[in-house]
Amino acid sequence: MAKCSNLSYDSAGVIWMENGSDLLLKGSAEVNYCARGKTYLMHITDLDPVSDAEGLESVWHWEPQTGGFDVWLEITNRGAVDFLLDTLDVLVIDPARDVLNIGSHVTQWSFYQNGWDSSSPTFVRHTVESYYTEPGTPEYHRRHSPHWDATRPNDLVSEWVTVIATRPKASDARSVLFGFVTMANQLSEIRLAIRDGSYPSLIARCHLDEVALHPGQSIRSERLWVRFGDDPLTLLEMWADRVADIAGTRPSLAPLSGWCPRHCFRDGATAQDVRTNIRSLQDYNLPLDVILIDAAYAVTVGDWLSPSVKFPDGMESLTAEIRAAGYRAGVCISPYGLAEDSALYAEHPDWVLRDEFGEPVLAWMCADTPCYVLDCTHPDALIWLETIFRRMHRHWGITFFELDHLAVAALPGCRYDPDTTRAQAVRLGLNAIRGAVGEDTFLLACETPLGPCVGIVDGLRIGPSVDPNWYPLWSHDLSLPSTGNALRNSLSRAFMHARLWQNDPDCVLVRRRGQESELVLNEMRTQVALAALSGGITIDSDDIATLRPGRLKYLRQILPPTGVAGQPIDLFEHEIPRIFVLPISHEWGSCWVAALVNWDDHTTETTVSLTDLGLPATRYHVYHYWRRRYLGVVEDRVTIRRHQPHETAVLMFKPVCDRPDLLTTTFHVCQGLMEVRSCQWDASEGLLSVMLQKRGRQFGQVICAVPDGWHAIEARVNGVKRSFVTVKRGVLSLGLTLDEVADVILTFSNGA
């Protein structure tokens, strides 16, 4: 592998290997601005200050940092007129004069595309023969391409961060990270274009939104981190770690689980629906933390303190019942929206964002009612935000808020404070909310630009909303609500979990097909498996009172959430990753859970090597979780012969041991990570002791590998003798009901 730890640079924006023999990058910077009604572009090629005739001074900074370099621009107005700043291009690579070298031809490049907001498509794009075609409609650009440039329609664009890597992997190729590590003040993007099929053009850009730089003032761009490396996934993880170090993020110690009525009541849940499901949750002893009331509780968008007729007793009494039942009370609202028919808009029409003609900016349509955008730069609007959130927190007892449609605060418009950027507007509102509810309240951000949320929110929705359909109902637009779309984003943003926030893949749906769902069994299993292996927030949205026991078991098998995310091993090989691996390390040994996803609409045969999975070279027992089938011992590759459409094969890989050993347990999809508290082998007595502990009550199996020459004599659960079965030569299974805690002891003898 190419090693890129010894880099140097010179004053002209050139990076080379320390020995000077390998030029990796050469670039420049640009400032786009207006003065006296004219548009200007300042081009910067070295680190010396550059000034124009009107007194705008720019300094291009480079600073060695953590195996790479931080790059940023500092702009000062030393003149007598205002400058309206449009964009600060922190790094520009023009193929006519510059270089970007990762050791491979551009046709072999893969480009990580981080979408604009949480619902925007996020995956790896290939520079040629890309799977994805952007819809390109005006509404799509409005929602997902806020910086769309009609003069560069074919650019690959990633918000805040990208990694460019070689496909397929090559021993002499490099990967390169371009990632903004500060994101609070400016919306930022990285744009890649391939000219004439061979020459890469790249821009790392910060948007200033034409804020005025007054005489004597200075402003800095966001900080761009440039780093070369061997493994693109590691670079993404390192970027998230560094952002967290700088911003002081607030991932909780453990992700929450809960129940929400959003996807199970077509006409919206009533207070009685919520009460009925709380009783069912208690009857089934499901280990959930939060009862989340959907935004439909309110009479209209914006009037959040006025419940609808479906909640006749008001919210305060219902949330008191939720807390008395042992759950946290949560509510979903869209704090930056004001419906046209709301009392709030009637009383304060001056609080909305307006366009250049003075008309309210449309946020979205709620049924047939227009919803407008709260101007988060208006001081009275911020006081209102603080007031309603403080009341819901203190009087209603809400300690979990799902904040939806946050991206609308970043729509273009004329703001009360014209010197505030769109990124700052989003963050101003979030800071007001956080100040009102305190540090112990969980804030989950949804449909939001990611950068301004860092350091304020606890969780973030990382994909489109789920839907009881695998594909979107109207098209194959990857941004529309659907289970398949939500899962793709979940894999591509897995590295953000527990670094920037708790990832939220949106609700899981385990109900049967035809029960307000079009998901077949394989699709439902894929959803719950990938949600479990992603490790983040787990919220169910089924009518628990009507669920059959055969479906309820799937919910039990993903609770509680693990807090640990797997890794999409082949993210840069395939535009949609097919291999998701979660390493599990205990003091008594290591194992790996691998999810192999068949995204195709037809049955196929899937073969993966241990190298593909990133496993150390040795011999492994393999267990297929959904099919409850032991696949034998492998040392090079494993094959799923009838890999069905949209099926995820969840495989446990456990190194072969020369004495009896715990192979797996079936109480959780992650197979031992959550329920196995200890596993001890007493060689002198031939005893294998396994301590199980998990909230709730469920049936499952403890499965052990028994090498040749060893024989199982006895099994006891909590001191009571139990029978076991041999499922295959060398493998035995012990079924039991785990009610919070179980002490399992198996006795073996060595025939020798």
N, C-alpha and C positions, 0 to 999 in steps of 0.2 A: 504494500500500500504506500501511496505517496504520503510523506510526512510533511506537515505544514506548520510546525510549531516554531520554526526559526525564521521569522519574517522581519524585514526592514522596510523603511519607506524614505522617500526624499521629499523635498519641499515643493515638488511639482505634482503631488498626488500620484506617486508611483510606488507600488508594492512589489518587492521581489524577495526571493529566497535569500537567506543570509549570505550565501556564497556568491550572490549577485548573478548567478547564471540562469535563473529561471524567472522571467518577468510574468507576474500573475495578474496585475491590474494597473491600468493607467487611466486616470479620469480627471475631471474638472468639476466646477460648481457654477451655478447660475442663480441670479435673483431676478424675478419678474415683478415689476412695480409700475406705478403711475405717479406722475408729478405734473402739476399745472395742466391736467387734462390730457397729457400725452403718455403713451405706454413705452416702457424701456425694458431692456434686457441687459443685465450686467454679467459678463463672462469672467470667471475667475480661474486661473490656471496654476497659481502657487499660493504660498501661505503668507505673502506680504499683503498688507491692507490695500484695498482698491477703493477709489473714490470717484464719483462723477462730478460734473460741474455744479450741480445743485447742492452737493454736500452729503450725499448718501455714501456712507463708508461700510464696506463689507470685509470681514476677516474670516478666512477659511481655516478652521482648526482641525488638526490631527493629533491624536493622543494615543500612545500605546496602551492597550487595555486587554487583560485576560486572554492572551494568545492571539490577539488581533488588534484592531484600532477603532477608536471612537472618532467619528467625523461629524462636525456640525458647523453651522454658520452663525456669526454674530453680526448684526446690522445696527448701525448707529446713525442717527440723523444729526449731522453737524451743520446743517443748513438752516434756512429761515422759512421753509415751506413744509407742509405735510407731505409725506409719502404714503400712498396706498399700496400695501404689500399684497401681492397676489400669491405667488409661490416661491418657496426657497428650495431649490434643487441642490440638496446637500452633496449628491454625487451624480455626475453625468458621465456616461461612457458612450462616446460617439465613435462608431466604427471607422470613420474617416481619419481619426487621429489617435484613438485610444485603444485599450486592450482589456479583454476579460478572458483569462486562460484557466480552464479547469482540466486541461489535459485531454479533451475529447472534442469532436466536431459538434457544432450546435444542433445538428439533426438528432443527436443522441442525448440531448439534454432533457431533464425533467424539472419542472418549475412548480414549487409549492405555492398554491393559490389560497391565501386566507381571505375569506369573503368579507364583504363590507360590514354586515351585521351578523347576528347569531343565526339567522335563517338563510343567509346567502351561501351558495354552493362553495364548499371548501374541500379541496382534494389536490392531487398532483396532476398538472397538465403536461402532456408531452408536446414538445415544440413541433413535431410533425405527427400526422395521423392521430390527432387527439380524439378521444371518445366524445368529448363534450362540445356542443354547439350552443352558444349563448342565444337565448330567444331574440334579443335585440330590439324589443318593443320599447316605446317611450316609457310605459309604466314599469317595465323591468329595469330600465336604466335609472328611473327615479328611485326605485326600491333598493337596487343592488349594485348600481354603478354610479355613485354620486359624483364621480370625477370623470365620467365618460367623455372622451375627446373624439369628436367626429373626424378630426384630421388623422387620428391614429386608431382606427376601429379594430385593428387586429392585434393590438397589444395584449400581452398577458399581464394581468394586474393583480397584485396581492396587497392587502391592507396591512401595514405596519411591519410585516416580516415575510421573507421568503428564504428558501434554500434552493439553490440550483445544483443538481447532481447529474451524474452520468448514468444512462440506461443503455444496456445492462451494466452491472457493476464491473469495473475493470481495475486491475491491480495498480495501474499507473495513473488513475484518474483521481481528481479531487472533487470535493463539494465546497460550496461557498455560501455563507450566511450573510444576508443583508437584513438587519433587523433594528428597528427603532426601539431603544431601550427606555426612552421616556416618551409618554404618550398623552399627557394630561392637557396640553395646550393647543395642539394642532393635529388635525386629521392628516395622516401620513400614508404614503403608498410607495410601492416599488413596481415599476413598469418595465417589461422586457419586450422588445421587438426584434425579430430576425429579418434583416434586410437582404434581399437578393438570395435568400436561402442559406446564407453563410455567415453574415456579419451581425453580431449581437449589439443592440443598442439598449442601454439601461439607464433609468432615471430613478433616483430615490428622492421623493418629493414631499415637502411639508406644505400644507395649505393654510395660508394666512387669511383668506376670505376677505381680502381688501380692507383689513383693519388699518387704521391710520397710525403711522409712526410720526409723532409730533416732534418739533425741534427739541434737541437735547435728550431724546429718549433712545433706548437701546432695546433690542429684542434678540432672542436666540431661537434658532430652529430646535426641533427635537434632536436628540443624540442618536446617530446611526452607528451601529456596531457592525464592522466588517471582519469576518473571520473565515479562514479556510480550514478544512478538516477532512477526515477520511469518511466519517459516517454521517449522512444527512440527518438521520433521526436524532443522533446525539447532539448535533448542532441545534436543532429545534428545542430540545430539552435544556440545553445550556442557555439558550436565549431566554426561555421562560424563567429559569432560575435567576438569571441576572436581572430581568425586569422585576422579579419579586424582591431581590435584594435592594434595588434602588427605590421601588415604590412602597416597600413595607406592606406587602399584601397580607390578607387576613383569612387564609384558608382555615376552616374549623378543624378541630381535632378529629372529628368523624362526620361523614356525610349523613344527612337526615333521610328518613323514609317517611312516607305518608300516603294519604288517600285524598283524591280530588274528584268531584262529580262532573268535571267539564266534558268528558268524552262518553258519558253513559246516560245522559238524560237529554234527549233530542230538543225538548222545549225549555231546557234549563231546570236545574234542581230547585226544589223547594226546601224550606227549613225542615219539613217532615222527612223528605228524602235523606237529608243529612243525618237526622236523628236515627232513622231506621238503619242506616249503614254503620253508624257508631255502635249500635247494639250488636250488629252482625260481626263487626271487627272484634268486639269484646268476647262474643260467644266463641269465635274461632281462635281467639288468643293470638292474633297476628301481631308480630313485633313491629308496630309502626309508631312514628313519633308525632306526626303533624296531621291535622284535619284542615285541608286547604279549601276555603270557600271561593268559588269562582266569581268573576267580576259581575256576573248576571244578578248578583244579590242587589246591586244598586239600581235605583230607578232609572238612571241614565248616566252616560259617561261624563264625569266631572262632579256630579252630585254624590260623592262617595259616602257622605254621612246620612243619606236618605235611602233606606232599604225599600225594595219593591214590595208589591202586595204578596209575593211568594214568601216573604219573611215578616209575617204580620206582627210578631212580638219584638221585632227589631233585632239587631245584631248583638247587642250587649248581653241579652239573656242567652242566646244560642252559644256564644263564645264562652260564657260561664259554664254551660253544660259540657262543652268540649273539654275545658280544663278540669272540670270535676270528674270526667271520665278518664283522666290521666294523659291527655294529649295536649300538645301545643296547638294553639289556635292560629290559623293562617288565613290570609285573604289575598286575592289577586286583584289588582287594579292597574289602570293605565294612567299614571299621574300626570303625564304631559298631554292629555287629551281633554278637550271640552266639546261636548255635543252641542250642536246648534240649538237644540231644544232644552238645554240645561239651564237651571236657575243661575248657575255660575256665569255662563256666557251672557245671560240677560243682564246681570248685575255688573259685570266687568268685561265688556267687549274690548277694552283697551289692553287686556292682558294677553291677547293672542298675537302670534307672529303674523305679520302682514307682508304682502308682496309689494313690488315697486309702485303698483297702482292703488295701494291702500286696502286691497281686498284680503280677507283672512286666508291664510295658507291652509289648504286641505291636508289633514293628516291621514284620514282614512274614512271610509263609509261604514257606518254601523247600521246594518240593514239599509234603510232608505234615508238615514239621517247623516248629514255631514258632520264630521268631527274635526275640530280645528286644533292648532298647536299652541300650547302654553308657552309664552315667551319667558324662558327661565332667567333672562337678564333683567326682568322687571322686579324691582325690590318688593313690591306688594304681592306679586305672584309667589315669590319665595316665602314670604311670611305666611301666605295661605297654605302652601305646601307643609310648612312646619306645623301649622295649626291642626290640619286634618290628620296628619300622621301622629302627632302627639296625642290627639284625642283617641284615635284607634288603638294606639299602644297603651295608654294609661287607663282609659275607661272601658275599652272593649277587651283588653288583655291580649292583643295581637302581638305575637313575638316572631312571626314569619310572614314576610311580605314578598309576593311575587309581583315584580314591577314590569309591566308589559308595554310594548310599543315605545320604548325609550328612544329609538332612532329618529322619531319625528322631531325631536328637539334640535337635531342637526340639519333639518331641511333648510335650504336657502331662504332668506327673507330679510326684512328690515327689522332689526331688533331695537329694543328700548335703549340698550347700550351698544352703539355701533362699533365699539372697539373691543368687543368680545367675539372670539372665534366660535365656530360651531361646536368644536370639541369642548371648549370651556363652558358653553351653554348646557350641554349634557351634564357636565360634571357639577355645575352650580346647583342644579336641581337635586342631584344625588347627595351632595354635601348637606343640603338643607334637610333632606329626608333622614340621613344618617344622624345629623345633630338632634333631630326631633325624637328618634326612637332609641338612641343610645347604642352602646357597643355590643350589648348582649343579644340584640335582635338580629335575626337572619334576614338578609336582603338577597333575593334572587332576581337577577336582571335578565330580561328577555327581549328579543328583537331590538338589539342595541348594538351600536358600534362598540367594539371590544375595548379599545385603548382607554377611553375616558373612565371606564369602570374599575380599572385596576387600583387596588388599595382601598376601595370603598365598599364593594359588594362582597358577599360571602360565597355566592354561587352564580353561575351564568349558564343560561340555555345556550347550547353550542350547535344547535341545528334547527331545521324547520320543525314545526309542530308535527307530532305524530297524527295519524289518521287511521281509522279502521280499514285502510286499504294499503296494499303494498305499493302500488303506483298512484300518482296523482289522478284525480278523476277526469281532468280535462286535457292534460298533456304530459309530456315527459320532462317538464321544467323541473330541474333539481332543487328549486327554491320553494316549491309548493308543498303544502302539508301532505305527508304520506309517511308510512313506516319506513320504506326503503330509503327515502331522502334523509330522514332523521338519523338513520343508522350510519349512512355514509359520512355525514359530518361528524358524528360521534367518534368514529375511528380516526378521522383525519385530524381531529383536535384533541385526541386523547392525552397528548403530552402536556396540555395546559392544566390537567387535573391535579389538584393538591399542590400546584406551583403558583398559579395565578388566582385560583378560586376552586370551589367544588364544581366539577362539570355536571350539568343537568342535561341528560339526553331526551328529556320530556317523558311523559307518562308511559307506563307499560299497560298493555291491554291483553288480558289472558282469557277473556270470555270466548265461547265457541263461535264459529262462523255461523252467520244467520242471526246471532243474538246482538244486533246492532254492530256487526263486524263482518268484513269480507276476508279477513285474514285466515288462511288455511293453517293447519297444525304446524307445518314446517316454518311458516313465516312468523307465527307467534313464538315458537321456540327460538328462532333466530333473534327476535327482538329481546326476549328476556335474557338469553345467553350473552349477547353483546352488551346489554345494559349491566349485567352482573360483572362481566370481565372489565368493563370500563371503570367500575369502582365508585361512581359518583352518586348523586342524589337519586333515590328510587321512589317514585310516586305512582301508585296504581290509580287507574281511572275506570274501574268496573263497578257495576252495581253489585256489591258484595253479597247483598241479601239474595240475589238470584243466581250466584255462581254455583256450579256443580262442584262437588269435591274433587273430581278428576281435573278440573281446571284450577281450583284453589291451590293444589299442590305446586303448580308452577310458580305461584307468587311466593309460597313458603321457601322455594328453592333458590330464590334470589335475595332473601332477607336474612340478616341485615346487609346493607351495602358494605363492601369490603374497605372502601377508602383507598384502594390501590388500583391503578390503571394498568392494563396490558399495553402492548406495543404493536402497532401495525407493521410487522416486519417487512412486508413487500410494498410499502406505501410509495416508494420511488420507482418501483418496477412496474406496477400496474396503476393506472389512474384511480381505480377503486380497489383498495387493499382487500386481499382474500385471506390473509393469514394474520391472526391477532393472538399474541402470545403473552401469557401472564406467568412470570417466574414466581415460585413460592418457595420461600426459604424458612425452615424451622431449625431450632437447635438440634432436632433429631434427624434432619435431612432435608434435601431439596427435591423439588419436582416442578413440572411445567404443565400448565393447562393451555392448550392450543385450540383456537376456534378457526376452523376452515370453512369459509363461506362460499357457497355457490350462488352467485348473483344471477346466473343464467336462468332462462325460462324452460330449460330442458334438463333431463337427467344426464349426468356426465360421470366420468371416472377421474378422481383427483388423487394424484400422487405427490407427496412432498418428502424431501430428504431431511434428515436431522440437521444438515447444514442450512437448509432453507429456513428451518425453525430457530436457528441460532443456538442449538443445544450442544453441549460438550460431547466429544466422541466417546461413547460407551454403549452398553446394551441397556435397553429400556423395556419395561412392561408398558403396554398401551391399553387403555380402557376407554371405550366409546360411551360417553355419559348418557345421551338420549336413548340409544339403543340398548343400554345396559348390557354391553357385550365386551368381553375380554378379547382383544385382538392378537394377543400373543407377545412374544419378545422380538424386538427389532434392533438392528444396529446400523442401518443405513437409510431406510425409507419406509413409509407407510402408505397404503393405498386404501381409499374409500371407493369401493367398486360401484355402488349405486348411490351416487351423491345426487340427491333429488333437488328439483328446482327450489331455490330460495332456502335451502336447508343449510344449517350450520352444524357441522360435526364437531362436537366438543370432546377433545381427546386429552386424557391424562397420561403424561409420560413420567414414569418413575424408574430411576436407575435400579438395575437388578442387584439384589443382595444375596449373599451366600447363606442367609438364615431367614427364618420367617419374618415377614415385614408387613407393615400396613401399606396396602396399595392405594386405596382411595376410600372415600365415604360419599354417600349420595344425598346428604341433607342440604347441600348447597352446590350450585353450579361450579363454584370454585373449588370444590372437592377437598375439604380439609382446612382451607385457609381460615374459615370462620368458626367451625364447630370443634376442631381438634385442638384441645388445650395442651395435651402432652401425649407423648408416645415413648414408652420405655421398654427396653429388652433386658430381661434378666437371664443371662446365659446359664447360670448355675441351676436355675429352676425350670428353664425352658418356658418362661412366661412373657407374653407380649401384653402390656398394659396400655390401654388407650382411654384417656379421659375426654369425654365429649361434653360440650356446653354450648347451648344456643337458646335464645329467647323463643318462646312459643312451644308448640307441641306438634310433632310430625313423625311419620314413619319413614325409615330409610334403611340402608345397608352399610355395614362395615365390611370391607372386602380386603382380604389379605393374600399375599403371594407366599406360597409354600414351596421351597426348593426341593428337588429330588433328594430322597433320603430322610426327609422330615415328615411327621404325621401329626395332624391335629387330634388331641385327646379330648379336650373339654373347652366349653365356652361359658362364661358367666357374665351376666349383666346386673350390676348393683347387687352382686352376691348370689343371684338366682341363676341356677343352671339353665342354659338355653341350647337349643339345637342349631346346627349350622348345616349348610349344603355345599357340596363341591360343584362349582359351576363349570369348571374345566380343569384338566389336569394341572395341578400346581396352583389352583386358585380356589379359595373358599369364601362364602358369603354368609354373614350373620345379620338377619333382619331384626330390627327393634324399633320401638317407639321412643323417640328422644323427647322427654318432658323436662326441658330446662337443662338437666344434668344426667349423664350416664357414665358409669365406670365399667369399662369392658375389659375382661381379662381372658385371654386365650392361652391354653396350655399345649405345648408341643413336645414331641419326643424325637430324638434322632435315631433312626433305625440302625445306624452303624454302632 
